[in-house]
Amino acid sequence: MGNYNYRVLTDSDGVEAVKIYADYQQKINLVLLDMIMPSMDGAIAICTLQKINPNVKIIATNGLSSQHNIDESQGVGVKAFLSNPCTVKYLLQAIAAINKSN
């Protein structure tokens, strides 16, 4: 997301996402997390991230979105839920809304 002045760290699965967050949490303002990942699913990753930092800001995504998934993710502290595929416009709006609310 270089065109929008965001620096992005990427991972290949939930275990790596948690490790990256643990290593760089002071430099990470927001986590964009797919709910369906290899090695560790999104719900477990969210709980693990929140043990590291109870105030972590998370946007969850899922290609199989349903109202149940949205309600469940928000119940565990997810600030926004986006369905895949997601446009850059909607992602940027979600990031702006989260940053504005804090």
Backbone as CSV, one residue per row, in Angstrom:
resi,resn,N_x,N_y,N_z,CA_x,CA_y,CA_z,C_x,C_y,C_z
1,MET,0.826,-1.187,0.000,0.000,0.000,0.000,0.870,1.251,0.000
2,GLY,1.956,1.184,-0.727,2.895,2.273,-0.782,2.296,3.578,-1.272
3,ASN,1.331,3.532,-2.173,0.719,4.741,-2.693,-0.095,5.489,-1.659
4,TYR,-0.381,4.843,-0.550,-1.220,5.445,0.486,-0.445,5.700,1.777
5,ASN,0.867,5.633,1.709,1.770,5.903,2.831,1.621,4.926,3.989
6,TYR,1.285,3.678,3.695,1.250,2.627,4.701,2.401,1.668,4.441
7,ARG,3.034,1.235,5.499,4.055,0.198,5.391,3.399,-1.109,5.808
8,VAL,3.567,-2.151,5.020,2.858,-3.401,5.238,3.849,-4.526,5.504
9,LEU,3.568,-5.301,6.554,4.297,-6.533,6.831,3.360,-7.678,6.472
10,THR,3.855,-8.689,5.768,2.994,-9.789,5.349,3.475,-11.098,5.964
11,ASP,2.564,-12.051,5.981,2.887,-13.371,6.495,2.234,-14.415,5.612
12,SER,2.550,-15.680,5.876,1.968,-16.751,5.067,0.941,-17.580,5.823
13,ASP,0.880,-17.426,7.148,-0.105,-18.172,7.926,-0.297,-17.520,9.295
14,GLY,-1.209,-18.072,10.076,-1.534,-17.490,11.376,-0.387,-17.513,12.363
15,VAL,0.391,-18.579,12.364,1.527,-18.682,13.286,2.535,-17.580,12.989
16,GLU,2.844,-17.386,11.714,3.787,-16.334,11.318,3.225,-14.947,11.634
17,ALA,1.913,-14.762,11.469,1.288,-13.469,11.778,1.486,-13.115,13.248
18,VAL,1.264,-14.076,14.127,1.439,-13.844,15.564,2.897,-13.549,15.885
19,LYS,3.822,-14.276,15.269,5.243,-14.033,15.513,5.648,-12.634,15.058
20,ILE,5.207,-12.253,13.876,5.532,-10.912,13.371,4.973,-9.853,14.312
21,TYR,3.731,-10.036,14.761,3.145,-9.052,15.674,3.927,-8.997,16.988
22,ALA,4.295,-10.147,17.524,5.054,-10.175,18.776,6.388,-9.455,18.617
23,ASP,7.029,-9.634,17.482,8.342,-9.019,17.240,8.259,-7.517,16.962
24,TYR,7.181,-7.065,16.333,7.101,-5.680,15.863,5.901,-4.909,16.400
25,GLN,5.287,-5.364,17.476,4.035,-4.756,17.918,4.133,-3.260,18.177
26,GLN,5.276,-2.763,18.582,5.422,-1.326,18.829,5.341,-0.508,17.544
27,LYS,5.584,-1.157,16.398,5.553,-0.462,15.119,4.283,-0.750,14.316
28,ILE,3.419,-1.628,14.839,2.214,-2.026,14.113,1.010,-1.303,14.696
29,ASN,0.314,-0.568,13.849,-0.869,0.175,14.278,-2.159,-0.604,14.084
30,LEU,-2.150,-1.561,13.146,-3.374,-2.260,12.799,-3.029,-3.600,12.167
31,VAL,-3.848,-4.620,12.430,-3.655,-5.946,11.855,-4.818,-6.244,10.917
32,LEU,-4.504,-6.641,9.690,-5.490,-7.103,8.718,-5.335,-8.613,8.662
33,LEU,-6.383,-9.334,9.053,-6.268,-10.763,9.282,-7.380,-11.531,8.595
34,ASP,-7.000,-12.515,7.783,-7.995,-13.388,7.163,-8.448,-14.401,8.210
35,MET,-9.718,-14.669,8.275,-10.244,-15.597,9.270,-9.934,-17.050,8.921
36,ILE,-9.594,-17.320,7.666,-9.258,-18.685,7.257,-7.813,-18.687,6.775
37,MET,-6.927,-19.191,7.649,-5.497,-19.241,7.336,-4.959,-20.629,7.664
38,PRO,-3.866,-21.018,7.022,-3.225,-22.279,7.383,-2.556,-22.179,8.767
39,SER,-2.360,-23.289,9.399,-1.627,-23.438,10.663,-2.362,-22.913,11.888
40,MET,-3.057,-21.809,11.773,-3.798,-21.229,12.900,-4.914,-20.391,12.307
41,ASP,-6.158,-20.715,12.638,-7.249,-19.954,12.038,-7.347,-18.557,12.657
42,GLY,-8.180,-17.725,12.049,-8.295,-16.333,12.458,-8.743,-16.146,13.893
43,ALA,-9.707,-16.943,14.353,-10.214,-16.788,15.716,-9.124,-17.051,16.748
44,ILE,-8.336,-18.095,16.531,-7.235,-18.399,17.461,-6.156,-17.321,17.364
45,ALA,-5.858,-16.875,16.151,-4.860,-15.818,15.979,-5.295,-14.542,16.689
46,ILE,-6.583,-14.190,16.590,-7.097,-12.988,17.255,-6.924,-13.097,18.763
47,CYS,-7.318,-14.238,19.324,-7.170,-14.438,20.774,-5.710,-14.351,21.203
48,THR,-4.817,-14.921,20.404,-3.393,-14.884,20.716,-2.848,-13.461,20.634
49,LEU,-3.242,-12.721,19.591,-2.817,-11.328,19.463,-3.306,-10.494,20.645
50,GLN,-4.535,-10.759,21.086,-5.087,-9.996,22.203,-4.417,-10.345,23.533
51,LYS,-3.854,-11.538,23.641,-3.064,-11.869,24.836,-1.760,-11.071,24.838
52,ILE,-1.209,-10.859,23.662,0.006,-10.051,23.538,-0.314,-8.591,23.815
53,ASN,-1.420,-8.113,23.240,-1.833,-6.715,23.398,-3.360,-6.646,23.388
54,PRO,-3.976,-6.465,24.544,-5.435,-6.408,24.602,-6.051,-5.273,23.777
55,ASN,-5.265,-4.283,23.399,-5.773,-3.136,22.640,-5.457,-3.211,21.149
56,VAL,-5.024,-4.369,20.668,-4.675,-4.510,19.260,-5.893,-4.174,18.392
57,LYS,-5.647,-3.432,17.315,-6.702,-3.074,16.359,-6.657,-4.089,15.222
58,ILE,-7.796,-4.738,14.985,-7.851,-5.802,13.981,-8.990,-5.552,13.002
59,ILE,-8.668,-5.705,11.709,-9.676,-5.791,10.661,-9.653,-7.237,10.197
60,ALA,-10.779,-7.921,10.292,-10.878,-9.305,9.852,-11.477,-9.358,8.457
61,THR,-11.015,-10.319,7.663,-11.563,-10.537,6.330,-11.924,-12.009,6.182
62,ASN,-12.863,-12.258,5.279,-13.269,-13.632,5.036,-14.027,-13.690,3.728
63,GLY,-13.661,-14.623,2.876,-14.369,-14.813,1.613,-15.700,-15.506,1.789
64,LEU,-15.920,-16.083,2.952,-17.166,-16.803,3.232,-17.980,-16.045,4.257
65,SER,-18.118,-14.742,4.077,-18.754,-13.912,5.092,-20.218,-14.268,5.285
66,SER,-20.614,-14.142,6.520,-22.010,-14.288,6.885,-22.233,-13.392,8.089
67,GLN,-23.465,-13.130,8.410,-23.747,-12.299,9.581,-23.180,-12.951,10.830
68,HIS,-23.205,-14.293,10.899,-22.649,-15.002,12.047,-21.149,-14.716,12.182
69,ASN,-20.413,-14.786,11.067,-18.976,-14.501,11.106,-18.706,-13.071,11.548
70,ILE,-19.497,-12.144,11.055,-19.325,-10.736,11.425,-19.590,-10.553,12.913
71,ASP,-20.696,-11.087,13.402,-21.029,-10.962,14.815,-19.974,-11.623,15.693
72,GLU,-19.523,-12.812,15.280,-18.526,-13.540,16.061,-17.209,-12.783,16.116
73,SER,-16.762,-12.237,14.999,-15.483,-11.528,14.976,-15.553,-10.243,15.789
74,GLN,-16.668,-9.537,15.741,-16.790,-8.309,16.512,-16.895,-8.613,17.996
75,GLY,-17.403,-9.790,18.335,-17.491,-10.189,19.725,-16.132,-10.432,20.365
76,VAL,-15.106,-10.655,19.558,-13.768,-10.876,20.097,-12.865,-9.661,19.894
77,GLY,-13.447,-8.514,19.643,-12.662,-7.290,19.591,-12.223,-6.835,18.216
78,VAL,-12.726,-7.451,17.170,-12.393,-7.014,15.823,-13.086,-5.682,15.575
79,LYS,-12.327,-4.711,15.060,-12.863,-3.362,14.850,-13.675,-3.236,13.569
80,ALA,-13.368,-4.082,12.566,-14.092,-4.042,11.292,-14.015,-5.412,10.648
81,PHE,-14.996,-5.723,9.834,-15.040,-6.985,9.104,-15.290,-6.677,7.638
82,LEU,-14.412,-7.151,6.771,-14.541,-6.923,5.339,-14.668,-8.258,4.621
83,SER,-15.554,-8.342,3.656,-15.706,-9.547,2.848,-14.690,-9.527,1.718
84,ASN,-14.132,-10.694,1.410,-13.233,-10.832,0.264,-14.061,-11.150,-0.966
85,PRO,-13.742,-10.659,-2.130,-12.684,-9.679,-2.347,-13.104,-8.300,-1.852
86,CYS,-12.130,-7.558,-1.441,-12.378,-6.221,-0.887,-11.645,-5.202,-1.747
87,THR,-12.285,-4.102,-2.014,-11.631,-3.056,-2.801,-10.710,-2.235,-1.906
88,VAL,-9.743,-1.597,-2.518,-8.838,-0.710,-1.789,-9.635,0.395,-1.107
89,LYS,-10.656,0.899,-1.788,-11.491,1.972,-1.236,-12.093,1.560,0.105
90,TYR,-12.695,0.358,0.169,-13.321,-0.089,1.418,-12.293,-0.351,2.512
91,LEU,-11.147,-0.893,2.125,-10.090,-1.118,3.102,-9.603,0.205,3.678
92,LEU,-9.365,1.180,2.825,-8.908,2.495,3.290,-9.963,3.172,4.170
93,GLN,-11.236,2.997,3.835,-12.306,3.564,4.668,-12.323,2.907,6.043
94,ALA,-12.139,1.604,6.095,-12.119,0.891,7.374,-10.936,1.330,8.219
95,ILE,-9.769,1.467,7.599,-8.578,1.921,8.324,-8.799,3.327,8.864
96,ALA,-9.327,4.208,8.044,-9.571,5.591,8.484,-10.566,5.634,9.641
97,ALA,-11.629,4.824,9.563,-12.629,4.809,10.627,-12.035,4.309,11.938
98,ILE,-11.212,3.297,11.876,-10.584,2.757,13.086,-9.622,3.766,13.680
99,ASN,-8.812,4.385,12.830,-7.856,5.378,13.337,-8.555,6.598,13.894
100,LYS,-9.681,6.959,13.313,-10.446,8.129,13.784,-11.089,7.859,15.134
101,SER,-11.514,6.619,15.366,-12.227,6.293,16.606,-11.284,6.165,17.794
102,ASN,-9.994,6.152,17.586,-9.048,5.980,18.699,-8.200,7.186,18.919
